[in-house]
Amino acid sequence: RRQQQHPRKKRRKADPLHHAKKEAERRKAEQSQLESQKLANEKAEGRKQHSRKVRARKLMKRTRRGQPVMKNVIGDMLSKIKSDM
């Protein structure tokens, strides 16, 4: 009869650091998410600065007589109107 019974498997001990490991893993994932978000924000800010610089350069252009180039001014106004709609 004893031979027919299945041999018992050794019981695994509970990991005393299980909770700490889970917490560390969660923090690491959170940190990587924040890092990627920060990187995306920096990229977006760089694009905004570049477009601002280009726009300012266009609006600063002057004719030989010192008047602003109307093509650039009107184009800027038109783009503002389009973006508001």
The 8 nearest C-alpha neighbors of each residue, nearest first, counted from 0:
[[1, 3, 2, 4, 5, 6, 7, 8],
 [2, 0, 3, 4, 5, 6, 7, 8],
 [1, 3, 0, 4, 5, 6, 7, 8],
 [4, 2, 0, 1, 5, 6, 7, 8],
 [5, 3, 2, 1, 6, 0, 7, 8],
 [6, 4, 7, 3, 2, 1, 8, 0],
 [5, 7, 4, 8, 2, 3, 9, 1],
 [8, 6, 5, 9, 10, 4, 2, 1],
 [9, 7, 10, 6, 5, 11, 4, 12],
 [10, 8, 11, 7, 12, 6, 5, 13],
 [9, 11, 8, 12, 7, 13, 6, 14],
 [12, 10, 9, 13, 14, 8, 15, 7],
 [11, 13, 14, 10, 15, 9, 17, 16],
 [14, 12, 15, 11, 17, 16, 10, 18],
 [13, 15, 17, 16, 12, 18, 11, 20],
 [14, 16, 17, 13, 18, 19, 12, 20],
 [17, 15, 19, 14, 18, 20, 21, 13],
 [16, 18, 20, 14, 19, 15, 21, 13],
 [17, 19, 21, 20, 16, 22, 15, 14],
 [20, 18, 22, 16, 21, 17, 23, 15],
 [19, 21, 23, 17, 22, 18, 16, 24],
 [22, 20, 24, 18, 19, 23, 25, 17],
 [21, 23, 19, 25, 20, 24, 26, 18],
 [24, 22, 20, 26, 25, 21, 27, 19],
 [23, 25, 27, 21, 22, 26, 20, 28],
 [24, 26, 22, 28, 23, 27, 21, 29],
 [27, 25, 29, 23, 28, 24, 30, 22],
 [26, 28, 30, 24, 29, 25, 23, 31],
 [29, 27, 31, 25, 30, 26, 32, 24],
 [28, 30, 26, 32, 27, 31, 25, 33],
 [29, 31, 27, 33, 32, 28, 26, 34],
 [32, 30, 34, 28, 33, 29, 35, 27],
 [31, 33, 29, 35, 30, 34, 36, 28],
 [34, 32, 36, 30, 31, 35, 37, 29],
 [35, 33, 31, 37, 32, 36, 30, 38],
 [36, 34, 38, 32, 37, 33, 31, 39],
 [35, 37, 33, 39, 34, 38, 32, 40],
 [38, 36, 40, 34, 35, 39, 33, 41],
 [37, 39, 35, 41, 40, 36, 34, 42],
 [38, 40, 42, 36, 41, 37, 35, 43],
 [41, 39, 37, 43, 38, 42, 44, 36],
 [40, 42, 44, 38, 39, 43, 45, 37],
 [43, 41, 45, 39, 44, 40, 38, 46],
 [42, 44, 40, 46, 45, 41, 47, 39],
 [43, 45, 47, 41, 42, 46, 40, 48],
 [46, 44, 42, 48, 43, 47, 41, 49],
 [45, 47, 49, 43, 44, 48, 50, 42],
 [48, 46, 44, 50, 49, 45, 51, 43],
 [49, 47, 51, 45, 46, 50, 52, 44],
 [48, 50, 52, 46, 51, 47, 45, 53],
 [49, 51, 53, 47, 52, 48, 54, 46],
 [52, 50, 48, 54, 49, 53, 55, 47],
 [51, 53, 49, 55, 50, 54, 48, 56],
 [54, 52, 50, 56, 51, 55, 49, 57],
 [53, 55, 51, 57, 56, 52, 50, 58],
 [56, 54, 58, 52, 57, 53, 59, 51],
 [55, 57, 53, 59, 54, 58, 52, 60],
 [58, 56, 54, 55, 59, 60, 71, 53],
 [57, 59, 55, 60, 56, 71, 72, 54],
 [60, 58, 56, 57, 55, 61, 67, 68],
 [61, 59, 57, 58, 67, 68, 56, 62],
 [62, 60, 67, 65, 66, 68, 59, 63],
 [61, 63, 65, 66, 64, 68, 67, 60],
 [62, 64, 65, 61, 66, 67, 68, 60],
 [63, 65, 62, 66, 61, 67, 68, 60],
 [66, 64, 62, 61, 63, 67, 60, 68],
 [65, 67, 61, 62, 64, 68, 63, 69],
 [68, 66, 61, 69, 60, 62, 65, 59],
 [69, 67, 61, 70, 71, 62, 60, 66],
 [70, 68, 72, 71, 73, 67, 74, 66],
 [69, 71, 73, 68, 72, 74, 75, 67],
 [70, 72, 74, 69, 73, 68, 75, 57],
 [73, 71, 69, 75, 74, 70, 58, 76],
 [74, 72, 76, 75, 70, 71, 69, 77],
 [73, 75, 77, 71, 72, 76, 70, 78],
 [74, 76, 78, 72, 73, 77, 71, 79],
 [77, 75, 73, 79, 74, 78, 80, 72],
 [78, 76, 74, 80, 79, 75, 73, 81],
 [77, 79, 81, 75, 80, 76, 82, 74],
 [80, 78, 76, 82, 77, 81, 75, 83],
 [79, 81, 77, 83, 78, 82, 76, 84],
 [82, 80, 78, 84, 79, 83, 77, 76],
 [81, 83, 79, 80, 84, 78, 77, 76],
 [84, 82, 80, 81, 79, 78, 77, 76],
 [83, 81, 82, 80, 79, 78, 77, 76]]
